[in-house]
Amino acid sequence: MQVRTAIAQTLDHERKKSFLHIFSAANVAASALNLAGYLFMAGNEALVPLLMEVGRFIFFPFAALTSGLYAVFSWYQYYLERQNYSLLKAILDSIGAVAIIGAVVGYLAFTAVFTLAAPIVFAVFLGLKTLFQAGSAIYFAYKAATATDHLKKNEYHHKVKHAALSAIAGTLTTVALIGVEIIAKPFLSIFGILAGAFAAACAVVRIIDHIIKLKGNKRLRNISSDINNDDTPSSEAVMMRRFEAESLADAYSGTASEEIPLEVISPDNAIPRTLSRSEYPEEVHTREDDVIEENQPRNIFFKVEKGKSDVEAASSEAEEVVLRNSN
């Protein structure tokens, strides 16, 4: 029962992380489009009067809002992960939020005084975040190179890609902001506009990925509940780890793993394990005419003998489907 509860808690934890990534990505998209819109108007001389009269009361408060949400989401991420990286990110986002909110309030209340100070604050914060993302890409690349677990390696590769793309978008946006607001080169606004559109598109892709992951998480939660509420596991319960493996593959690389996650499922316990091919137990059941090629990943189910074939009858249908799909 304790192991079953741990599985449910893990699924719930992953669900919370997916929701966090969805809201965080939505905030990134909104912030990127907001800054791109501001640079578009600031880089066009014909739109500058409209920007000063109306636009600044829209773009600047919205920037303050998104910066505050960055900090909130970062602290919640640290609460979920309890990692030093998450803590550092939360501290950086909090400092940026305080600085940007202060600059926005000052700019709106004392425009003449903060006309130059506000853009400098924005540029400095964007530059710091860009450096942080570049450092993160290097750090995760190192972690990916030294990781031995296949899923961890894929996870780090995913983080490297995300941090590197964020660093590129941040660099272009910083250059555009400095060009438009500090050195008076309006034509540089094009870099910020393109970077904002690119960052927003990447954020939308992340949202879609995590929505798909949430659907898989919901199905796993239903199967986990089926295991907890029924002493005799259903065929879907026997296939639980197969679904989980597919969900993880979709979330990271979409490719087959050299290590196949298998789960021992019996009426009294459900123990999630990851076994390499050399560690397969003797109780592995396959069809007599099914030849397993060396180093070829396969979906295989096995059971623990407890005097009765508790799982065999319930899993026969699932085993047949899995073996048919494998062929």
N, C-alpha and C positions, 0 to 999 in steps of 0.2 A: 504493500500500500504506500509506503514511503517513497519508493521508486516511482510509482505511478503519479503521486503528488508532485514529485520533482519534475517529471515530464510535463505536467500541466503548467507548473510554474515557469518552466523554460519557454513553453509556447506562449504564455501570457507575456513574458519578458520580451520576446521577439516581436509580439504584436505591438507592444508599447513603442519599441524602437522603430518599427515601420511607420506608425502614426507620427512619431517625432520627425522622421526623415521626410515624410510627406509635407507636413506643415513647414518644416525648415526649408525645403526646396521651393515651396510656394512663396515663402518670404524672400528667398533669393531671387526668384523670377520677378516678383513685384519690385524689389529694390533695384534690380538691373534695368528694368523697363522705365522706372521712375528717373534714374540717373541718365539713361539714354534720351528720354524725352527732354530733360533739362538741357543736356548738351546740344540737342537738336535746335532748341529755341535760342540758346546762348550763342551758338555758332552761326546763326542767321540774323544778320543785322536788321532785317525787316521785322523779325519777331521779338527782338530785344525789348522794345517798349511794352509789348503785351506781357512779356515775362516779368518785367519789373512791376507792372500794374496788377496783374492777376496771378501769373504763373508762380511767383515766389511764395505765394500763400498756399500753394498746392504742393509743389515739389519739395520745399524745405520741411514743412511739417511731416510729410509722408516719409522723407528720409529719416527724420528723428524717430518716427514710429517703427520703421523697419530695423533701425539700429538697436532700439530697445528690445524688439522681438528676437534679434540675433542673440542678445545677452541672455534672455529668458530661455530660449531653446538650448543654448550652450550649457547653461547650468543644469537643465533637466537631463541633457545628455551625460553630463558628469555624474548626476545622481543615478542614472541607469548603468553606466559603465564603470565608474570609480577608477578611471585611468588617469595617469599624469598628463597625457596628451589632452584629454578632455578638460582637465582642470586648467591647463595653460590656455587653451582656446577660450574657455569661459572667462578667464581673467582679462584676456586681450579684448574680447567682445564687450565686456563690461566697461573697460576704460574707454573704448571707442564710443560706446553708447553715451556715456557721461559727457565726453568731449563734443560729440555731434549734437546732442540735445542742447547743451549749453551754447554752442555756436549758432544753432537755429534760433533759439530764444533771443540771443543777443542780436542776431541779424534782423529779426522781425521787429524788435523793440527799439534798437539803435542802429538803423541801417547804415548811416553815415560812418559810424565807428567800425562796424563789423563787415563792411563791404569787402575788404581784402582779407580780414582775419578768418571769416567763415570758409572761403574756398581753401585757404591754407590748411585749416583743421581737417577738412574733407580729404585733401590730397595726402596729408601726413598719415591719416588713418588708413586710407586705401593702400598707401605704400607699405605700411606695417603689415597689413593683412596679406598683401602680395608676397612679402618676404616670408611670412609665416607659412603660406601655402607652398612656396617653393621649398622651404626647409622641410615641410611635411612630406612633399614628394620624395625628397632625398631619403628621409628617415624611413618611409614605408618601402622604398625600393630596397634599402638595406635589410629591413625585416623580411621582405619577400625572398631575398637572396639567401637568407640564413634559415628560413622556416623549413621544417621537415614535414609538417603535416600538409597534405594536399589542399584541404579546404582553407586552412590558414593562409597558405601561399596565394591561392586565388583571391582571398579577401584582401590581402595586402596589395596585390596587383590592381584590384579594383580601386583601392584607396589612392594608389599612385596616380592612376589615370585621372581620378576626380581632382586631386590636389594640383596636378600639373595643368589641367585645363583651367582651373580656378586661378592659378598663378598667371597664366597667359592672358586671360580676360582682365584680371586685375591690373596687369602691367599696361595694357592698352587703355584702360579706363583712366588710370593715373596720368598717363601721358596726355590724354585728351583734356582732362580737367586742368592740369597745369598749363597746357597750351592755351585753352580758352580763357581761363580766369586769372592767370598770373602773368604770362608772357604775351598775352593778347595775340594769339595765333588761331583765329576762329576755324581755319580749315582743318585743324587737328581734331575737331569735334567728331569727324567721321570715324576715327578710331574708337571713340567711346560709344558711338551709336552701334557700330558693328559688334563691339565687345558685349554691349548690353543685350543685343538680340541673340548673340551666341550663348551667353550665360543663361538667358531665359529659356532657350530651346533645350539646353542641357538639363536645366531644372525640371522642365516638363517631362523629359525622358525618365529622370529619376522618380518623379511622381508616379508615372505609369508603371515602372518596375516595381515599386513598393506596393502599389495597389494590387498588382498580380500576386506579389508575395503574401499580401494580407489574405487574399482568397485561398491560397494554399494553406496558410496558417489556420484559417477557419475550418477547413476540411480536416486538418490534422487534429484540431481541438475536438471536433465532433467524434473522430475515431478514438481519441484518447478517452473521451467521456464514455464511449461504447465499451471500452476495456474496463473502465472503473465500475460500470453499472451492471456488467454481465459477467458471471463467472466463466462462461464459455465464450471465448472470443470469436467474433464473426470473421468471415473471409476478409472483410475490409480491415479489421484489426490486424490480421496477419500481414496484410500488405502495407501496414503503417510506415515502416521504415523505407519501403520502396518509394512511397510518395514523398517522404521527407528527403530522401536522396535526390529525387528529381527536382524538388523545390530548391534545394541548395545548389544544385547544378545550374538551374535557371537563374538563380540569384547572382551567381558568380561568373562561371565561364561557359556554362551550357555544354560542357564536354564530359565524357565519361571519366571516372576516376580510376586510378590504378588500385585504390583501396575501396572495396565495396562495403558500404554500411549495411550491417545485418542486425536484426533484433531477435533476441530469444524471447518468445512470447509463450507463456503458460498461464493457467488459471491463477496461480499464486504470485507471479511476478512478471514484470515486463522490463527487461534490462537492456537499455540502449548500449550497443558496443560497435566499435569499428575494428574489423579484422583484416589483416593483409592476407593475400592468397596463401601464403605459407602457413597461416594459423587456422585455416579452415578445419572445423571439427570433423570427426569421423562420421557424425550423424547426418551429414549433408545428404539430402535425398534428390536424386535426379532420375530421369527416365533412362532405361537401359540403353536405348538407342540414341541418347543425347550425348554427344562427345564434346567435352569442354576443351577448347584449344588453350595451349599454354599462354599465360599472360593476357588472356582475353577476358575483359570484365563481363560478368554475368549476374543476373538477378537470381539469387538462390535463397531458399528458406530452409531452416532446420529447426528442430524442436528438442526439448529436453525430455528424456524418458522419466516418467514418475510412476511407473507401474500401469498407467493407462494411456491410451492414445488420445489425449484430450484435444489436441490441436489438429490431429491428422484429418479427422472427418470435416472439421470446420474449415480447414485451409485447403482442401483438395481442389475446390473450384478456383481459388485464388492462385494455387500453384500451377494449375493447368493454363490459366490466362497468362501468367508471367512467362512460363516456358514457351507458350505459343508466340508471345510478343518478342521473346528473345530470339526465336528462330526467324 
